[in-house]
Amino acid sequence: MGTSEARNLMNQGRPKDISKLTGVIYVAAQFKLEALLVQESQFKNGA
């Protein structure tokens, strides 16, 4: 999902949907970041 899409949703004036959406995106990003960090550390350790 691009930032322009997020902006379009915001312009529609549905703050509840936006906060829910941002929360979902944030959580997904956190998981993705953690997974990448774990992969990176495993790679460095030669696991």
Backbone as JSON, one array per atom type, in Angstrom:
{
  "sequence": "MGTSEARNLMNQGRPKDISKLTGVIYVAAQFKLEALLVQESQFKNGA",
  "N": [[0.84, -1.2, 0.0], [0.64, 2.13, -0.95], [1.82, 5.47, -0.03], [0.28, 7.45, -1.12], [-2.19, 6.24, -1.41], [-2.87, 5.92, 1.26], [-3.07, 8.58, 1.96], [-5.26, 9.33, 0.42], [-7.28, 7.87, 1.68], [-7.24, 9.16, 4.16], [-8.11, 11.68, 3.42], [-10.72, 11.15, 2.94], [-11.84, 11.31, 5.34], [-12.06, 9.4, 7.56], [-11.18, 8.75, 10.4], [-11.18, 6.62, 12.26], [-10.93, 4.29, 10.71], [-8.46, 4.84, 9.61], [-6.68, 4.92, 11.84], [-6.89, 2.29, 12.65], [-5.91, 1.01, 10.41], [-3.32, 2.09, 10.26], [-2.3, 1.02, 12.58], [-2.32, -1.72, 11.97], [-0.53, -1.76, 9.8], [1.75, -0.82, 11.1], [2.27, -2.85, 13.0], [2.69, -5.01, 11.26], [4.95, -4.08, 9.95], [6.77, -4.02, 12.07], [7.0, -6.78, 12.65], [8.08, -7.66, 10.24], [10.49, -6.29, 10.19], [11.76, -7.35, 12.47], [12.0, -10.02, 11.65], [13.74, -9.72, 9.5], [16.02, -8.76, 10.83], [16.64, -10.94, 12.41], [17.23, -12.87, 10.45], [19.45, -11.63, 9.34], [21.31, -11.61, 11.48], [21.62, -14.35, 11.83], [22.75, -15.0, 9.42], [25.18, -13.63, 9.57], [26.34, -15.0, 11.67], [26.79, -17.35, 10.45], [24.93, -19.36, 10.5]],
  "CA": [[0.0, 0.0, 0.0], [1.45, 3.34, -1.07], [1.48, 6.6, 0.83], [-0.79, 8.2, -1.78], [-3.43, 5.56, -1.07], [-3.15, 6.26, 2.66], [-3.51, 9.97, 1.97], [-6.62, 9.36, -0.12], [-8.16, 7.4, 2.75], [-7.3, 10.21, 5.16], [-8.91, 12.76, 2.86], [-12.13, 10.75, 3.0], [-12.3, 11.65, 6.68], [-12.49, 8.26, 8.38], [-10.07, 8.59, 11.34], [-11.2, 5.3, 12.9], [-10.35, 3.35, 9.75], [-7.04, 5.17, 9.45], [-5.92, 4.49, 13.0], [-6.87, 0.83, 12.61], [-5.03, 0.67, 9.3], [-1.95, 2.43, 10.64], [-1.92, 0.04, 13.59], [-2.04, -2.97, 11.27], [0.7, -1.55, 9.03], [2.85, -0.7, 12.06], [2.54, -4.19, 13.54], [3.27, -5.81, 10.17], [6.31, -3.57, 9.71], [7.59, -4.47, 13.19], [7.28, -8.2, 12.45], [8.96, -7.79, 9.08], [11.8, -5.78, 10.61], [12.34, -8.34, 13.37], [12.36, -11.19, 10.84], [14.94, -9.36, 8.73], [17.14, -8.67, 11.76], [16.97, -12.31, 12.81], [17.89, -13.47, 9.29], [20.76, -10.99, 9.19], [22.2, -12.08, 12.54], [21.89, -15.76, 11.55], [23.66, -15.0, 8.28], [26.49, -13.19, 10.06], [26.88, -16.06, 12.52], [27.02, -18.51, 9.61], [23.99, -20.42, 10.88]],
  "C": [[0.88, 1.25, 0.0], [0.97, 4.45, -0.17], [0.34, 7.41, 0.21], [-2.14, 7.57, -1.47], [-3.85, 5.9, 0.35], [-3.68, 7.67, 2.75], [-4.93, 10.09, 1.46], [-7.62, 8.92, 0.94], [-8.33, 8.49, 3.8], [-8.2, 11.35, 4.69], [-10.39, 12.43, 2.88], [-12.7, 10.97, 4.39], [-12.83, 10.49, 7.48], [-11.35, 7.94, 9.35], [-10.02, 7.22, 11.99], [-10.54, 4.27, 11.99], [-8.85, 3.58, 9.63], [-6.22, 4.65, 10.62], [-5.81, 2.97, 13.03], [-5.86, 0.37, 11.57], [-3.57, 0.93, 9.65], [-1.44, 1.42, 11.66], [-1.52, -1.27, 12.93], [-0.72, -2.87, 10.51], [1.9, -1.52, 9.97], [3.25, -2.06, 12.6], [3.21, -5.06, 12.49], [4.71, -5.39, 9.91], [7.25, -4.04, 10.82], [7.99, -5.93, 13.01], [8.28, -8.4, 11.32], [10.39, -7.39, 9.45], [12.49, -6.81, 11.5], [12.8, -9.56, 12.6], [13.64, -10.92, 10.06], [16.16, -9.31, 9.63], [17.59, -10.06, 12.18], [17.72, -13.01, 11.68], [19.31, -12.93, 9.16], [21.74, -11.52, 10.23], [22.56, -13.55, 12.31], [22.91, -15.86, 10.42], [25.08, -14.64, 8.72], [27.15, -14.28, 10.9], [27.15, -17.34, 11.74], [26.11, -19.67, 9.95], [23.23, -20.9, 9.65]]
}
